Amino acid sequence: MQGKLFGRTAAGGESCEVSVAGACLQAEHEEQTVRFPAESSRLSIGGTNGCMFVLEKDGASGTVSLYLDRPQSRQLLLAAGFAARLAELESAHSAVRARWAGVAVLVVAACLALAFAVNKVADLVLVSAVQQVPLSWESKLGATMMSGVLATATEVSQREVTAAVETVVSRLKGALEPPRDDIAVHVLRDDEVNAFALPGGQIVLNTALVASCERPEELAGVLAHEMQHILLRHSLQSIAEKMKWSILLSLVIGDFDSVQAAILGGAAGLARLGHSRDMEREADRQGLLLLHRANIDPEGMVDFFARLGAANRPESSALLSFASTHPGDEERVSYLQAEIAGLGERTVEPLAIDWETMRRMLKEGSS
């Protein structure tokens, strides 16, 4: 096999032919032979990533080294009597590699833990920062986002529809704690079953969702849920999470104008952001309390989300758009029912709406 000799004449090493000669390896180059006896030669591992065996011996003109490819030369070394030294060397090398592997694992784990901690701290800073945002600025953001939505949609103006929705909204707003007069509900002509809340009090209901509610209490459940997203500032938090690192950098350098401009500039595209599961649960719980205070049957929310859970099954698609941002499943229905059981007794006052007539008008598609 081929090897490379160092320490003779060529600064870059000399290619040589290596073979076994009794209890030594010999390297032949241009009719000259250098022998490396197993008894007196030094064997080590070298090269990039330990890919070479290095044999060294001292002579009259200094140290001569022979570099050999590890995988190819191992059998030659064993045949030349280097077995004991080879076993000792490879054992020590494996131990070193194992130690470094352990160090690498610890370093990676430490980096991951640090990244996780930084992310958690960033989330806490964002939550705190969101709560400090003035309502006036949040309202401006919501108005900008709503303008973007209305630019490509038709708002329903049918008196029967707007009056029915307003009846539900007024009952709920009368029970808000603290009161909020800036909540506005927009019904848009859209065949997609969906609803979402924007910052600053804007709520969008698609006509397909309103028509899918089998009674007004179901719509009340949806609206109570969306109102809580507004009161709890979930929409603003979701936007902040989407733009987390840009916002944090702006906070660090004190460039608040640029982050406001960035959020307002991308407002239209952020309108339909979903919320985290924790946010959804919080909106559910607080929404049920709002229904309870407004004397509206909270089972309406359960009935709607039960159908939403059925929509998540492959054989049903009617509510999939709403389900994509509002998880609906059996576990959710179960905890909603448990929350209702803990609300206590309260007189339920029916919502005085000719619901079936309103649904029929929506389904007929008249403007």
C-alpha positions in Angstrom: 0.0 0.0 0.0 1.0 3.6 -0.4 2.2 5.9 2.5 4.1 9.1 2.9 7.5 9.7 4.5 8.4 12.9 6.2 11.7 14.0 7.7 14.0 12.9 4.9 14.5 15.4 2.1 11.2 16.5 0.6 9.5 19.2 2.7 6.1 18.0 1.5 6.7 14.3 2.1 7.7 11.5 -0.2 5.3 8.9 -1.5 6.4 5.4 -0.8 5.4 1.8 -1.0 4.8 0.2 2.4 5.0 -3.5 3.2 5.6 -6.0 6.1 9.1 -7.2 6.7 9.0 -9.4 9.7 8.4 -7.5 12.9 8.5 -4.1 11.2 7.0 -2.1 8.4 9.3 -0.9 5.6 8.8 2.1 3.4 10.5 2.0 0.0 11.2 5.1 -2.0 13.6 5.4 -5.1 15.6 2.3 -4.1 15.9 3.5 -0.5 14.3 1.6 2.3 13.3 2.9 5.8 12.3 0.3 8.4 10.0 1.0 11.4 10.5 -1.8 13.9 7.5 -2.6 16.1 9.7 -2.8 19.2 11.2 0.7 18.9 8.9 2.8 16.7 6.3 5.1 18.1 2.7 4.7 16.9 0.1 7.5 17.1 -3.1 8.7 15.5 -3.0 11.9 13.5 -4.3 13.7 10.5 -7.6 15.4 10.1 -10.3 13.8 12.3 -7.8 11.1 13.3 -7.8 9.5 9.8 -4.1 8.5 9.7 -1.7 6.2 11.6 1.7 7.9 12.2 4.9 5.8 12.7 7.9 7.6 14.0 11.5 6.6 14.6 14.7 8.5 15.5 17.7 8.3 13.4 21.1 10.0 12.9 19.6 12.8 10.8 16.6 13.3 13.0 13.0 11.9 13.3 11.5 10.2 10.3 7.7 9.8 10.1 5.5 7.5 8.1 1.8 8.5 7.5 -0.6 5.7 6.7 -4.3 5.7 5.9 -6.0 4.1 9.0 -8.6 1.8 7.4 -6.1 0.5 4.8 -3.0 0.1 7.0 -4.5 -1.6 10.1 -4.0 -5.1 8.8 -0.4 -4.3 7.9 0.3 -3.0 11.4 -1.2 -6.1 13.0 1.0 -8.3 10.7 4.1 -6.3 11.6 3.7 -6.9 15.3 2.0 -3.6 16.4 -1.1 -5.4 17.8 -0.7 -4.5 21.4 0.2 -0.9 20.8 -2.6 -0.6 18.2 -5.2 -1.9 20.7 -4.0 0.5 23.4 -4.0 3.4 21.0 -7.4 2.8 19.5 -9.0 2.3 23.0 -7.6 5.6 24.2 -8.7 7.3 20.9 -12.2 6.0 21.3 -12.4 7.2 24.9 -11.3 10.7 23.8 -13.9 10.7 21.1 -16.6 9.6 23.5 -15.7 12.4 25.9 -15.8 15.0 23.2 -19.2 13.5 22.0 -20.4 14.0 25.6 -19.2 17.5 25.6 -20.8 18.2 22.3 -24.2 16.8 23.6 -23.9 19.1 26.7 -23.1 22.1 24.5 -26.0 21.4 22.2 -28.3 20.9 25.2 -27.1 24.1 26.8 -27.7 26.0 23.6 -31.2 24.6 23.2 -31.9 25.4 26.9 -30.6 29.0 26.4 -32.7 29.4 23.2 -35.8 28.1 25.0 -35.2 30.5 27.9 -34.6 33.4 25.6 -37.8 32.6 23.7 -39.7 32.4 27.0 -38.3 35.7 28.2 -39.2 37.2 24.8 -42.8 35.9 25.2 -43.1 37.4 28.7 -41.7 40.8 27.4 -44.2 40.8 24.6 -47.2 40.0 26.8 -46.1 42.8 29.1 -45.5 45.2 26.2 -48.9 44.4 24.6 -50.7 45.4 27.8 -48.9 48.8 27.7 -50.1 49.6 24.1 -52.6 52.4 24.3 -56.2 51.5 23.3 -56.2 54.5 20.9 -53.3 52.9 18.9 -54.9 49.5 19.0 -58.1 51.0 17.6 -56.1 52.7 14.8 -54.5 49.3 14.0 -57.9 47.6 14.0 -59.4 50.3 11.8 -56.5 49.9 9.3 -57.0 46.1 9.2 -60.8 46.5 8.8 -60.3 48.8 5.9 -58.2 46.2 4.2 -60.8 43.5 4.8 -63.6 45.7 3.5 -61.7 46.6 0.4 -62.4 43.1 -1.0 -65.7 42.3 0.7 -69.3 43.4 0.7 -70.9 44.3 4.0 -74.5 43.2 4.5 -77.0 46.0 4.9 -80.3 44.0 5.1 -82.3 45.4 8.0 -83.5 42.0 9.2 -79.9 40.7 9.3 -78.3 43.7 10.9 -81.2 44.0 13.4 -80.9 40.4 14.4 -77.1 40.6 14.9 -77.4 43.9 16.8 -79.9 42.4 19.2 -77.4 39.8 20.2 -74.5 42.3 20.3 -76.5 44.7 22.5 -77.3 42.0 25.0 -73.7 41.0 25.3 -72.3 44.5 25.4 -74.7 45.3 28.2 -73.0 42.6 30.3 -69.4 43.4 29.5 -67.1 44.1 32.5 -65.7 46.6 32.2 -68.0 48.2 29.6 -66.7 48.7 26.0 -68.6 50.9 23.6 -66.1 50.6 20.8 -67.0 47.0 19.8 -68.4 47.0 16.2 -69.6 43.8 14.4 -69.5 43.6 10.6 -71.4 41.0 8.6 -69.7 40.3 5.3 -71.2 38.5 2.3 -69.0 35.4 2.2 -69.7 31.7 1.6 -66.8 30.7 3.9 -68.0 29.8 7.4 -65.7 32.0 9.5 -65.5 34.8 12.1 -62.6 36.6 13.6 -61.8 39.5 15.9 -59.4 42.4 15.1 -57.6 44.6 17.5 -59.5 47.6 18.8 -63.0 46.2 18.9 -63.7 45.0 15.3 -65.4 41.7 14.8 -66.1 40.1 11.4 -68.9 37.6 10.8 -69.3 35.9 7.5 -72.9 35.4 6.3 -72.2 31.7 5.9 -71.4 31.4 9.6 -74.4 33.4 10.7 -76.7 31.2 8.5 -75.0 28.0 9.9 -76.1 28.9 13.5 -79.4 27.1 14.2 -80.5 29.5 16.8 -79.5 33.0 18.0 -77.9 31.6 21.1 -75.3 29.9 19.0 -74.4 33.2 17.3 -74.2 34.7 20.8 -71.7 32.0 21.8 -69.5 32.9 18.8 -69.7 36.6 19.5 -69.0 36.2 23.2 -65.9 34.2 22.3 -64.7 36.8 19.8 -65.4 39.7 22.2 -63.2 38.1 24.8 -60.4 37.9 22.2 -60.7 41.7 22.0 -61.0 42.3 25.7 -58.0 40.0 26.4 -56.1 41.6 23.6 -55.4 38.3 22.0 -55.4 39.7 18.4 -52.7 42.1 19.4 -50.7 39.4 21.1 -51.0 37.1 18.1 -49.7 39.9 15.8 -46.9 40.6 18.3 -46.0 36.9 18.3 -45.9 36.9 14.5 -43.5 39.8 14.5 -41.8 39.0 17.8 -38.1 39.5 16.9 -38.6 42.6 14.9 -40.6 44.1 17.7 -38.0 43.2 20.3 -35.2 44.6 18.3 -37.1 47.8 17.9 -37.7 47.9 21.7 -34.0 47.3 22.4 -32.8 50.1 20.1 -35.7 52.4 21.0 -37.0 52.7 17.5 -40.7 52.5 18.3 -41.9 54.3 15.2 -40.5 51.7 12.8 -42.3 48.8 14.6 -45.6 50.7 14.5 -45.1 51.4 10.8 -44.2 47.7 10.2 -47.4 46.5 11.9 -49.6 49.0 10.3 -48.0 48.3 6.9 -48.7 44.6 7.2 -52.1 45.0 8.9 -54.3 43.6 6.1 -52.2 40.4 5.8 -52.4 39.9 9.6 -56.2 40.1 9.8 -56.9 36.4 9.9 -54.2 35.2 12.2 -55.2 32.3 14.5 -54.7 32.2 18.2 -52.9 29.8 20.4 -54.9 27.0 22.1 -54.5 28.7 25.5 -56.0 31.9 24.1 -58.9 29.9 22.6 -59.6 28.3 26.0 -59.4 31.6 27.8 -61.8 33.2 25.3 -64.1 30.2 25.8 -64.2 30.5 29.6 -64.6 34.2 29.7 -67.2 34.0 26.9 -69.3 31.6 28.9 -69.1 34.0 31.9 -70.3 36.8 29.6 -73.2 34.7 28.3 -74.1 33.9 31.9 -74.1 37.6 32.9 -76.2 38.4 29.9 -78.8 35.7 30.7 -78.2 34.0 27.4 -78.3 30.2 27.3 -74.6 29.1 27.2 -75.4 25.8 25.7 -75.6 27.7 22.4 -71.8 28.0 22.4 -71.5 24.2 23.2 -73.9 23.3 20.3 -72.0 25.4 17.8 -68.5 24.1 18.8 -69.9 20.5 18.9 -70.7 20.9 15.2 -67.3 22.5 14.7 -65.8 19.3 16.2 -67.7 17.2 13.8 -66.5 19.4 10.9 -62.9 18.4 11.8 -63.7 14.9 10.8 -62.7 14.0 7.2 -66.3 13.3 6.1 -67.5 16.8 6.9 -66.2 20.1 5.5 -68.9 22.7 6.1 -67.1 24.4 9.0 -63.5 23.6 8.1 -62.5 27.3 7.5 -63.7 28.3 11.0 -62.1 25.1 12.5 -58.7 26.1 11.0 -58.4 29.0 13.5 -60.9 27.9 16.2 -60.1 24.3 17.3 -63.3 22.2 17.9 -63.1 18.7 19.4 -64.7 16.5 21.9 -62.3 17.5 24.6 -63.2 21.2 24.1 -67.0 20.4 24.3 -66.4 18.4 27.5 -64.6 21.3 29.2 -67.2 23.8 28.0 -69.9 21.6 29.6 -67.9 21.4 32.8 -67.5 25.2 32.9 -71.2 25.6 32.4 -71.9 23.2 35.3 -69.9 25.5 37.5 -71.7 28.7 36.5 -74.6 28.3 38.9 -78.2 28.9 38.4 -79.4 31.9 36.4 -82.6 32.9 34.6 -82.2 32.5 30.8 -83.9 35.2 28.8 -84.6 34.1 25.1 -83.4 36.4 22.4 -86.4 37.8 20.6 -85.4 37.3 17.0 -87.2 35.7 14.1 -84.2 33.6 13.4 -85.5 31.3 10.7 -86.7 34.2 8.6 -83.3 35.9 8.9 -81.4 32.6 8.0 -83.6 32.1 5.0 -82.9 35.6 3.7 -79.2 35.0 4.1 -79.3 31.7 2.3 -81.3 33.3 -0.5 -78.4 35.7 -0.9 -80.3 39.0 -1.2 -78.2 42.1 -0.3 
